[in-house]
Structures are given as structure tokens and as C-alpha cells.
Amino acid sequence: MLGNFTYCNPTKLYFGDESLQYLNTELPKYGKNVVLIYGGGSIKKNGIYDEVVEILKTNGKNVAEISGVMPNPTLEKLYEGVETARNHHADLLLAVGGGSVCDYAKAVSVSVNCDEDPWEKYYLKFEEPDCGIVPVGCVLTMVGTGSEMNAGAVITNHETKMKIGHVFADENIMPRFSILNPKYTLTLPHYQMVSGIYDIFNHICEQYFSGEDDNTSDYISEGLMRSVIHSSRIANKDPQNYEARSNLMWTATWALNTLVAKAKSTDWMVHMLGQAVGAYTDATHGMTLAAVSLPYYRFIMPYGLAKFVRFAKNVWDVDIAGKTDEQIAEEGLAAMESWMKELGLVMNITELGAKEEMLEGLAESTLILDGGYRVPQHDEIIGIFRSSL
């Protein structure tokens, strides 16, 4: 492994079908005022809301609520949440939901005590907080983002048609604890389940397709990818299979808790492309990634051919006998494409609501990063989007 790095992840995890009881262990560590944050109300239908509220009451907490957090949390919703948390003098933000709810809670946590506009400070200037951070805890109900064990927070600005993620450097922004009960994921619709599965897989790819050294992180990534593929096929046929869903939940956490990024430059251009599509269409995050992935990977493949050959051999078990590196690499991407179609993922941005006339705007909204095998130019970004239609 090349380079130098520091690794610290302070999030405490409670995993398993009885993990919610440990909320009783964590709540006494924080003050009386808790803000409960959740999405569109599914947690009220499946009973999770009642369970959490009962535990909060048992621990004597004074609870305010922020409900209706959408799959792509908006800047307007962030402002609303900041006001609620300020008025409640929040001692803890408790996110109950999927990655968007967890992301949103972290965005609120760094904004409550900040006198500046959070969009300007955190999402345009990418500054770090210089104010008090309200601690966050998570009860996870959907897997994919890894937000339960990282310091990332994605916010969408509809006015400027920008969806931007900020991975904060301050480890205190990571959730102080996260409760992971795989049973909570079993009621998800199939579309959301497979969207989350691809989000997991692509998180690993974004870190894997960078660098050329013999890196331990790549070996870990290959094992995680194989686990996702294996468990996804079981869950796709039998969504109630607890073992497969628990493996996916655990893999999602390790895919983006920064472990496999160590000593890697990392790419993240698929996310930049997908987030531009999401800003224009409000499409589900994992589906935007699926729709742009293959055109992007076929674009960069010639510049990182050795890694794509390794991907084909070690992840997809491609037989390399008598084939050129180009043939092996393409066969690996073809195997990936077949798996994506098997799951029922969206394979083009047209199905998500994007149109030809949006391409220039999509390209303008795409942040260009330089960690991958090639830094795409503006016209190349438009070409990738056109290939994704």
C-alpha cells in the first residue's frame, strides 16, 4: 500500500434482531431533549415508530419530531429541521429510517449552531464546521448508503438543480451509535431493496477503480462485492430471507465506512453523474447510479485496463484463457450488466425522467473529480449521459 493515512471510526454498532433494546443503553448518555427524525411514515405502519417512542418515554426524554424527510433531502427541508432542532434545544438527533434520513440528521447536526448558510458553507465551499455539533444516533430501516457509519450528508438544491454530498472530516459528525436490525428491512418494496443493493455495490466500485498499487483495500473490496452478488441473488428470489438481508446490511456498512478507501485516491464520478440526474428528476439514488454506471465504466476502462481485468477475474470469475485483456475486461462488465438486469435495476436515465434536452444541464450540474483513471471533460460527460439515455 502506498501513501500515509489515519483511520478512526467512532460509531458504535448494535447489530441483530434484538438490537433496538440497546437504545436504552445509549439514551442515558445524552441530555433530555431529543429530536426524532424520520421519513414518509412507513415506520408508523410497521410499528418501529411506536417501539422507538416507547423507549424514549421510558428514558424520560422530551421529544420533538421532524417527519417527512424525503429520499433526496432538500435544502428547504434542511432549513426546517434546523429551526426545529434549535427551538427544541436538541441534545440528540435520532434518525429512524434509511440513508437519506441519516444523511439529513447529520446535515442538521452541523447546521444547528452555525450562523452561516449551510448550503453555502458546507456544500459550495466544502468548509468544515467551526461550531458545536449536535450528536446523531441512527436506527436503520433500509440499507445501501452506509450513512449509519460515516460522516457523509447529501442535500439537494432544487433551485440550482444541484445534489451535493459532503463527507465531513470531523469524526464527531459520524453517528455516535447505530442500531442495525435486518428485520426492519424486510418490508421494503422490491424496487427500494434492489436500489439499495446497487448503491452498496457501487460504493465499493467507486473506491476499487482507482490506484494501481498492490493494495489490501482492493482484496477486501473484492470479497465485499462477491458477498453482495451472492446475497443479492438470494434476496431477489426470496426477499424474506433473513440471512441474505443481514449480510447485505452488514456489507453496506463496511462498503462506505471509509475502511476500503484507505490508501486509495477513489473515483466517485458515477455518484457525481447519478446525483446530477437525481437533482433533475428526484429519481431514487441507487437507480440513478445503475443507469449511468456501465457507460462510465466503459469510458474509463481503457485507462484502467489492468484493474478491470482483475475485476473480471476476481469478482465475476471470467475465464481468461485465450483472451486479450480488452476481451476479459469487457466480459467482466457484461457479467455485471447481466446481474444488474437480473435484479431488475433501471439501466437508462430515460426511464428515470431524463431527456435529450437535459444533457447540457446535467453536464453543468456534474461535479468533476480527479481520483479515477481519467478526468472526464465536459463534452465527454455529455457523451456518457447520451450513452445512458
Secondary structure, DSSP 8 states (H G I E B T S, - for coil): --S--------EEEESTTGGGGHHHHGGGS-SEEEEE--SSHHHHSSHHHHHHHHHHHTT-EEEEE----SS-BHHHHHHHHHHHHHTT-SEEEEEESHHHHHHHHHHHHHTT-SS-HIIIIIIS-----S----EEEEE-S-SS-GGGS-EEEEEETTTTEEEEEE-S-GGGS-SEEEE-GGGGTTS-HHHHHHHHHHHHHHHHHHHSS--S--HHHHHHHHHHHHHHHHHHHHHH-TT-HHHHHHHHHHHHHHSSSGGGTT-----HHHHHHHHHHHHH---HHHHHHHHHHHHHHHHGGGSHHHHHHHHHHTT----TT--HHHHHHHHHHHHHHHHHHHT----STTTT--GGGHHHHHHH-----SSSS---HHHHHHHHHHH-
